[in-house]
Amino acid sequence: MSDFMALALEEARNAAQRGEVPVGAVVVLDGQVIGQAGNRTLELKDPTAHAEILAVRMACEAIGNDRLSGCDLYVTLEPCTMCAGALSFARIRRLYYGADDAKGGAVENGVRFFGDPACHHAPDVYSGMAGREASSLLKAFFAARRQ
């Protein structure tokens, strides 16, 4: 597992401690982290405050540009349609994600956003990185909430 995915998993664990769905994301440019976040939808009362969106916003702020060409995103869960759209508009170069999301994912599941002709930019996608650990974190979180 890469150090960047380990950092994304740390962000996911921090999100879980806040009562948020444990998803973490890290944006990397030239080997340097320029954005990192965990989910904050409940805390910010904002349905768009997914880890990917927050990390992308932070990265854009860091470089002073709305395009993240040359940047890679590491995220613990397959992005949803909203996040896949944001990654496309931001021109993320590579997407590395951990756990598949059969229900809400939009990369290799669901709408498969990057394969749609309406998608202006598709990053290179690498799935399954630390997938078992990311999946275990999510399963434990939801199992605890059902008790």
C-alpha positions in Angstrom: 0.0 0.0 0.0 1.3 3.5 -0.8 1.9 6.1 1.8 -0.7 8.3 0.2 -3.4 5.6 0.5 -2.3 5.1 4.1 -2.9 8.8 4.7 -6.3 8.5 3.0 -7.2 5.6 5.4 -6.1 7.8 8.3 -8.5 10.5 7.1 -11.2 7.9 6.8 -10.6 6.7 10.4 -10.8 10.3 11.6 -14.1 10.8 9.8 -15.5 7.7 11.5 -14.4 9.1 14.9 -16.5 12.2 14.0 -19.5 10.0 13.2 -19.1 10.5 9.5 -19.0 7.7 6.9 -15.3 6.7 6.9 -14.0 7.9 3.6 -10.7 9.7 3.2 -9.1 11.3 0.2 -5.6 12.7 -0.6 -4.6 14.8 -3.7 -0.9 14.5 -4.7 1.2 16.7 -7.1 4.8 15.8 -7.8 5.0 13.5 -4.8 3.6 16.2 -2.4 0.2 16.1 -0.7 -1.6 19.3 -1.6 -5.1 18.3 -0.3 -6.5 15.8 2.1 -9.8 15.3 3.8 -12.3 12.9 5.3 -16.1 13.1 4.9 -17.7 16.0 6.7 -21.3 16.0 5.4 -22.9 15.8 8.8 -20.5 18.3 10.5 -20.9 20.9 7.8 -24.5 20.0 7.1 -23.5 19.9 3.4 -24.3 16.9 1.2 -21.4 17.8 -1.1 -18.8 17.6 1.7 -17.5 14.3 0.5 -13.8 13.6 1.1 -12.9 13.8 -2.6 -14.7 17.2 -3.0 -13.0 18.7 0.1 -9.6 17.4 -0.9 -10.0 18.7 -4.4 -11.1 22.1 -3.1 -8.0 22.2 -0.8 -5.7 21.2 -3.6 -7.2 23.9 -6.0 -6.6 26.5 -3.3 -3.1 25.3 -2.7 -2.1 25.7 -6.4 -4.4 28.6 -7.2 -6.1 26.9 -10.1 -9.3 25.1 -10.7 -7.5 22.5 -12.8 -5.5 19.7 -11.1 -3.8 18.4 -14.3 -0.8 16.3 -13.2 -2.4 15.5 -9.8 -3.4 12.1 -8.5 -6.2 11.3 -6.1 -6.1 8.5 -3.6 -9.5 7.7 -2.0 -10.7 4.8 0.2 -14.0 4.3 -1.6 -15.0 4.3 -5.2 -16.3 7.8 -6.0 -20.0 8.5 -6.5 -21.4 10.3 -9.6 -21.0 13.8 -8.0 -17.3 13.1 -7.1 -16.5 11.5 -10.4 -17.9 14.6 -12.1 -15.7 16.8 -9.9 -12.6 14.7 -10.7 -13.3 15.0 -14.4 -13.8 18.8 -14.3 -10.7 19.2 -12.1 -8.7 17.1 -14.7 -7.3 14.7 -12.1 -4.6 12.6 -13.9 -4.9 9.3 -11.9 -7.5 8.0 -9.5 -6.5 5.3 -7.0 -9.4 3.9 -4.9 -9.7 1.2 -2.3 -13.2 -0.4 -1.8 -15.7 -0.9 -4.6 -19.1 0.7 -4.0 -21.7 -1.5 -5.7 -24.5 0.7 -4.6 -23.2 4.3 -4.9 -20.1 4.0 -7.0 -19.9 5.6 -10.4 -16.5 4.5 -11.7 -16.5 0.7 -12.2 -20.1 0.3 -10.8 -23.3 2.2 -11.4 -23.2 4.8 -14.2 -19.5 4.3 -15.0 -19.2 8.0 -15.4 -15.7 8.1 -17.0 -16.9 5.8 -19.8 -19.8 8.0 -20.8 -19.4 10.1 -24.0 -20.5 13.2 -22.0 -17.5 12.9 -19.8 -14.9 15.5 -20.9 -11.9 14.0 -19.1 -11.3 10.6 -17.6 -8.4 9.9 -15.3 -6.5 6.7 -15.4 -8.2 4.5 -12.8 -6.6 2.0 -10.4 -9.0 0.2 -8.1 -8.5 -2.1 -5.2 -5.6 -0.3 -3.5 -5.9 -1.2 0.2 -9.4 -2.4 -0.7 -9.7 -4.9 2.0 -8.7 -2.4 4.7 -11.0 0.3 3.4 -13.9 -2.2 3.1 -13.4 -3.5 6.6 -13.4 0.1 8.0 -16.7 0.8 6.2 -18.3 -2.5 7.3 -17.3 -2.0 10.9 -18.7 1.5 10.9 -22.1 0.5 9.6 -22.3 -2.6 11.8 -21.7 -0.5 14.9 -24.5 1.9 13.7 -27.0 -0.9 13.3 -26.5 -2.1 16.9 
